[in-house]
């Protein structure tokens, strides 16, 4: 059995990598930060024998999926109006 401290250490490393990525303008690292928190929730849930942490993980994953769906919708709207996915052309979201 793996001790709880290993899970928490891995979660801290993942969260730190995510924070560094967000600071350097890579917004996909927010997902890495969310997964680090999910790992912490599941680790504590397993350690205490409670399912509350797993329920929080389910909620966080639902929000992340909704975020991805909104992002995809924005990309599709930009492509339909500008007929290009070039980031330089889509710097202003006014159509």
BELRAPE-V299317 format. One record per pair of residues at least 24 apart in sequence whose ideal C-beta (glycine too) atoms are under 6 Angstrom apart, sorted by sequence separation. I is the first residue (numbers start at 1). J is the second residue. D is the distance in Angstrom with one decimal. If there is no record, write none. Layout:
i=I j=J d=D
i=I j=J d=D
//
This chain:
i=11 j=36 d=4.7
i=34 j=60 d=5.8
i=11 j=39 d=4.5
i=11 j=40 d=4.5
i=34 j=64 d=5.7
i=7 j=43 d=3.7
i=4 j=43 d=5.8
i=4 j=47 d=4.9
//
